[in-house]
Amino acid sequence: MIRYICKRLISIILVLFGVAFLIFTIMYFSPGDPADFILGDMATADDKALFRQQNNLDKPFIFQFIHYINGILHGNLGTSYITRLPVLDEILARISVTMKLSIISITIASVIGVTLGIISAVKQYSLTDNVIRILAMVGVSMPSFWEGLMLIILFSVILGVLPSSGIDSWKSWILPSFTLGTVSLASIMRIARSSMLEEIRQDYVVTARAKGQKEIYVITKHVLKNAFLPIITAIGYNFSRHMGGAAVVETVFSVPGIGKLLVDAIRVKNVPLVQGGVIFIAFFMTFINLAVDITYAFIDPQIRSQYNSQKSKRKEG
Amino acid sequence: MTEIFKTNEKISELITIKKKSQTREIITRFLRNRTALLGLIIIVLMVFCALFPQTITHYDPIEQSLREQFIAPNSTHLFGTDEFGRDVFTRVVYGCRTSLLIGVTAVAISGVIGIIFGCISGFYGRIVDNLMMRGIDILMAVPIILLGMTIVAAFGQSVLNLTIAIAMASIAPYARLVRVSVLSVKEKEYVEAARATGANDLRIIMKYILPNCMAPIIVHATMNIASAILSATALSFLGLGVPAPTPEWGSMTSAARAYVRDYWWLVTFPGMAIMAAVFSFNLFGDGLRDALDPKLKN
């Protein structure tokens, strides 16, 4: 097990390095001089030269990259051009909002998604099943920004029961979380349905029924327990996806999270903030995915025994 | 003797019948699937809109007529008019062109690159495979919207950059898919036979390996068009995609956001168009998967 974790950690370090390189390179080759952009038209050539020197913009690419990686290792993602604050501080100030949004939305999506998936699988090919499946398909196909605006029209404009922006009260979290969670809800439902269906056909289910157990007991105790692994993985991956998808939803509902921070930063071409933000989110997601994989390996007896048997084989040899 | 000939003829007859029925069976299986057929019909309609928008609507999608601002949907303006007096229906119809163009081009680019990646990686294995798959891991680690944001932020806002951004972000799944298919096919006897006849690697890949892993690639490509359209409209909504006057569903929704309290039709219809497009490609892809490989169902 430890071997597995170590192996994953090493490969993840490489991936993170690669991500930093990729994002840095893209931003490096962007046309347009940040000095012009930040200092405005009024700045003299000397001002600009000084600015470039201060921000290491006059050094060669490799130097800048190594400097940047060195910064990351010391917890420094650069300085925002606009506010002059460290990028990491700006991100950390906003991350709790995005985290809260992601957690609420994944909770909603998991509870509803798994429930619908179970119902759909138990009543396969019934009217309920078909309706749920079509709804799931619609949920996956809906652009989240549009869904958010439609919800605003319905709940804020027509019914006037929920606020359309901000995070002032608990009510304002409802619409953004639901919007962010819709796609996850649909995909968790699909996974739950198909993994339930796979288990429901197994012999042990017939045995359980033959023993005279109640159907609800068979479903929850036997089928669901065995179908849970893929569902947990789906929940984990969808959760990490929320960090990226938050940009759109936060923009729609004016939620001051990390996504909105990035979108605003792009509009004013605040390169260090965009760079740092994307790298930060990618790192964050990679670690969530790692956690999901490790949990998976930990719960799944097949994978666990695979690694344990390797170990015992080596001991024998 | 003649009897043997006769049986031979019969067998060859049987074989030709079977050959024909392979494609025909796929088509019948597909046509029997009503939801998939619905998807296909919507796609055909959209392609028609994209190619001949003038036959459907006689308004101009870009020209402004400020006297006709914010007209609610009626018989002359089916979907109403926007803040510049432009017919929303016309803009939605012309929007098909932009979205389909971006979706199909992005999928084509990422498909070709992904297939090349996957083939090389799966066929040669070992260190090449390892290196390439780490590269793919890197691409997978950055969410598509963020990668798109970075590319558009760096290189500016244009249809081309948007397409490149989405294409780049969609390479990874192809490469993985193709790699797995190649791995499963390359040990087959017919590949060995081809190698024995002296065929070189390129010929083996093009002629024997790729055709045998085409089914999952086609299905994924269809679904990929749906997600490409979705990401493209999302980026446009954020103001990072198609620049202003071009009719595009995402930027139309974005512009309409300011009027969401007063003029519902401005937001509603472009979004419905996106949904219809994405929905149809998803349905089509689902149906295609079932038709190509019934084993994959559920």
Interface residues (C-beta under 8 A of the other chain):
Chain A: S11 L14 V15 L16 G18 V19 L22 I23 I26 M27 F29 S30 P31 M137 V138 V140 S141 M142 P143 S144 F145 W146 E147 L149 M150 I152 I153 V157 S194 L197 E198 R241 M243 G244 G245 A247 V248 T251 V252 L262 V263 I266 R267 K269 V274 Q275 V278 I281 A282 M285 T286
Chain B: R134 G135 D137 I138 L139 A141 V142 P143 I144 I145 L146 L147 M149 T150 I151 V152 A153 A154 F155 G156 A226 L230 T233 A234 F237 L238 G239 L240 G250 T253 S254 A256 R257 V260 R261 W264 V267 T268 P270 G271 I274 M275 V278 F279 N282 L283 N298
